[in-house]
């Protein structure tokens, strides 16, 4: 398992995290892991919720610009020209 060090945490933030950990009967490390994991999960849920909208936009753009060049190919050409 990896370790992460965070330096320069403001005193107020540290105190709030410690208070939250105590309230939830967790260590400070456990509280931080819980916060990170829950934020990651919420981000993933939002991505899944927004995916249909992104797919519709992608289709709309493809219909509006049917002959648009492939950006991957343009990037390759630019990179190869150097």
Number of C-alpha atoms within 10 A of each C-alpha: 2 3 4 5 4 5 6 6 9 8 9 9 10 13 12 11 18 18 15 16 18 13 10 11 11 15 14 16 12 13 20 16 12 14 13 11 12 12 12 12 12 11 12 12 12 11 12 12 11 11 12 11 11 13 11 11 12 12 13 12 12 12 11 10 10 10 8 10 9 8 9 9 10 11 11 10 11 10 9 8 7 5
